[in-house]
Amino acid sequence: MKSALLSALLLLSGTLSYSVASAATNKLKNSAKFYSFQFKAPTSKVFAITKKAASKEQAYKLAAAECFSKLTGNKYPGEEKGLEIIDICANPKM
């Protein structure tokens, strides 16, 4: 009797935990917004990157990574040019 009751409680507890986690995940998906960032390329050309994320900080990190990939072409740019690109991507225009 005790083990059946304990099993039922554990099952219920697991179901509740899953439901709460699932609801939190759905809320996170629904609360995601689009954020747009503008970057100034070394050629003085301004380009925008828009990312969807739950927070502006998360969107900024995604946009900065895409900016770096776009400006380097996924190739090693060399130390000096790489530092210049990092500076551009770390400091979007506001």
C-alpha positions in Angstrom: 0.0 0.0 0.0 2.8 2.4 1.0 4.8 1.6 -2.1 1.8 2.1 -4.4 1.0 5.5 -2.8 4.7 6.5 -3.0 4.7 5.5 -6.7 1.6 7.4 -7.4 3.0 10.5 -5.7 6.3 10.2 -7.6 4.4 9.9 -10.9 2.2 12.9 -10.1 5.3 14.9 -9.1 7.0 14.0 -12.3 3.9 15.0 -14.3 3.6 18.3 -12.5 7.2 19.1 -13.1 6.9 18.3 -16.8 3.8 20.4 -17.0 5.4 23.4 -15.3 8.6 23.1 -17.5 6.5 22.7 -20.6 4.4 25.8 -19.7 7.6 27.8 -19.1 9.0 26.7 -22.5 5.8 27.7 -24.2 5.8 31.0 -22.5 9.5 31.6 -23.5 8.6 30.8 -27.2 5.6 33.1 -27.1 7.6 35.9 -25.4 10.3 35.9 -28.0 10.5 39.1 -29.9 12.4 40.4 -33.0 15.3 42.7 -32.3 17.2 44.6 -35.0 20.8 45.8 -34.8 22.7 48.0 -37.2 26.4 47.5 -37.8 28.8 49.7 -39.8 31.1 47.7 -42.1 34.7 48.7 -42.6 33.6 50.0 -46.0 31.3 52.5 -44.2 28.3 50.5 -45.4 25.6 50.1 -42.7 23.8 46.8 -42.6 21.1 45.4 -40.3 20.7 42.0 -38.7 17.4 41.0 -37.1 17.2 38.2 -34.6 14.3 36.6 -32.7 15.0 35.9 -29.1 13.5 36.0 -25.6 15.7 39.0 -24.6 17.6 41.7 -26.2 20.8 40.4 -24.8 20.3 37.0 -26.4 19.4 38.6 -29.7 22.5 40.8 -29.5 24.7 37.7 -29.0 23.2 36.0 -32.0 23.4 39.1 -34.2 27.1 39.8 -33.2 28.0 36.2 -34.1 26.3 36.6 -37.5 27.9 39.9 -38.0 31.4 38.4 -37.5 30.6 35.5 -39.8 29.3 37.9 -42.5 32.3 40.2 -42.3 34.9 37.4 -42.2 33.3 35.1 -44.7 34.0 32.3 -42.1 37.7 32.6 -42.9 40.5 33.7 -40.7 40.9 37.5 -41.3 44.3 38.0 -39.6 44.8 39.5 -36.2 44.5 43.2 -37.0 41.5 42.9 -39.3 39.9 40.4 -36.9 40.2 42.9 -34.0 38.6 45.6 -36.2 35.7 43.2 -37.1 35.2 42.3 -33.4 35.0 46.0 -32.5 32.4 46.5 -35.2 30.3 43.5 -34.2 30.5 44.2 -30.5 29.3 47.8 -30.9 26.2 48.0 -33.0 25.0 51.4 -34.0 22.2 52.7 -31.7 
